[in-house]
Amino acid sequence: MTSPHTVFWEAVLDNGRVQRETEGVRYADIDRMHMKSFRLISAGTIVAEVFASHGRKGSVLCYRRRTSLTHDGTRKIVFILGFVPLGPVYVVDPENEEVLSFDQWGQDGWYMPEPIPEEHEHFTFTSKGHTIDSIVKAVLPH
């Protein structure tokens, strides 16, 4: 098992520069205008990566670290990353060494999050259905 405390993000820019959480860069400080990809790293390995291509922009990147309690009272940490509303979406469970991937939000109970504008997320939705289901559910699939 991998500790969730050893999972970190990196943002790869189109000029080859890499912004790293481990180097003190805050999520809000990612250069989203020049972001090429965003990835999660664990034990020196890329466990999930999303690419800003095919109409996706850094401003619609979504990254969340979610902590919840399981039925037996154990604390569970998972990482969610993807692009809103197009997808793809990844849910990384480091303790079980599991990575779930979905083509779009809403699959298997993983709904789109509310944007956090102060972290430079600027999701725009084209239908009312997106705003109704726009909360990440902190429930892991069984």
C-alpha positions in Angstrom: 0.0 0.0 0.0 1.1 3.6 -0.7 0.5 6.4 1.7 -1.7 9.2 0.4 0.9 11.5 1.9 3.3 10.5 -0.8 1.1 11.5 -3.7 1.9 14.9 -5.3 0.8 16.8 -8.4 2.9 18.3 -11.2 1.8 20.7 -13.9 3.7 20.4 -17.2 3.8 23.6 -19.2 4.0 23.9 -23.0 7.6 25.3 -22.7 8.8 22.1 -20.9 8.9 23.7 -17.5 7.3 21.6 -14.7 5.5 23.2 -11.7 5.6 20.9 -8.7 3.6 20.8 -5.5 6.8 19.4 -3.8 8.6 22.6 -4.7 6.1 24.8 -2.9 3.9 25.8 -5.9 0.3 26.2 -4.9 -2.5 24.8 -7.0 -3.8 28.4 -7.4 -0.4 29.4 -8.9 -0.4 26.9 -11.8 0.2 28.7 -15.1 -3.1 27.4 -16.5 -2.7 29.4 -19.8 0.4 27.4 -20.7 -0.4 24.1 -19.0 0.1 21.1 -21.3 -0.7 18.4 -18.7 -1.5 17.8 -15.0 -0.4 14.6 -13.3 -0.3 12.8 -10.0 3.0 11.3 -8.9 3.5 8.5 -6.3 6.8 7.0 -5.5 8.4 8.6 -8.6 5.7 7.1 -10.9 3.0 8.9 -12.8 -0.3 7.3 -11.5 -2.7 9.6 -13.5 -2.3 12.3 -16.1 -4.7 14.5 -18.0 -3.8 16.6 -21.0 -4.9 20.1 -22.0 -5.8 19.3 -25.6 -8.9 18.8 -27.8 -10.5 22.0 -26.5 -9.6 21.5 -22.8 -8.0 24.5 -21.1 -6.2 24.8 -17.8 -9.0 26.9 -16.4 -11.3 23.9 -16.5 -8.8 21.6 -14.7 -10.3 20.1 -11.5 -8.1 18.6 -8.8 -9.4 17.6 -5.4 -8.0 15.7 -2.4 -11.0 14.2 -0.6 -11.0 12.8 2.9 -13.9 10.8 4.2 -14.6 8.2 6.9 -15.3 4.6 6.1 -17.9 2.5 7.9 -15.4 1.3 10.4 -14.2 4.9 11.2 -11.0 4.7 9.2 -10.0 7.9 7.4 -9.9 7.4 3.6 -8.1 9.8 1.2 -8.6 9.8 -2.5 -7.5 12.2 -5.3 -9.8 13.3 -8.1 -8.5 15.0 -11.3 -10.0 15.8 -14.6 -11.4 18.4 -16.9 -14.9 19.9 -16.5 -17.3 19.2 -18.1 -15.6 17.2 -20.9 -13.6 14.7 -18.8 -11.7 12.5 -18.6 -11.9 11.9 -14.8 -9.5 9.9 -12.6 -10.0 8.8 -9.1 -6.8 7.7 -7.4 -6.9 5.6 -4.2 -3.3 5.3 -3.2 -3.8 3.0 -0.2 -5.5 0.3 -2.4 -3.2 1.2 -5.3 -6.3 1.7 -7.5 -6.9 4.2 -10.2 -10.5 4.5 -11.6 -10.9 6.3 -14.9 -14.1 7.6 -16.5 -14.8 9.2 -19.8 -17.0 11.8 -18.2 -18.2 13.2 -14.9 -21.2 11.5 -13.2 -20.1 8.0 -13.8 -20.1 5.7 -10.7 -21.2 8.5 -8.4 -18.3 10.9 -9.2 -20.0 14.2 -10.0 -18.6 17.5 -11.2 -17.3 19.8 -8.4 -18.2 23.4 -7.8 -15.4 25.7 -9.2 -13.0 27.4 -6.8 -12.4 30.8 -8.5 -9.7 31.9 -6.1 -7.7 28.8 -7.3 -8.2 29.9 -10.9 -10.9 27.3 -11.7 -13.4 28.9 -14.1 -15.8 26.1 -15.1 -18.6 27.2 -17.4 -21.6 25.0 -17.9 -23.8 24.8 -21.0 -26.8 23.2 -19.5 -28.7 23.4 -16.2 -28.1 19.7 -15.6 -24.4 20.4 -15.0 -25.1 22.9 -12.2 -27.6 20.6 -10.5 -25.1 17.8 -10.1 -22.0 19.9 -9.5 -20.8 18.6 -6.2 -18.1 15.9 -5.8 -19.6 13.1 -3.8 -17.1 11.9 -1.2 -18.2 8.3 -1.5 -15.9 5.6 -2.8 -17.4 2.9 -5.0 -17.5 -0.5 -3.3 
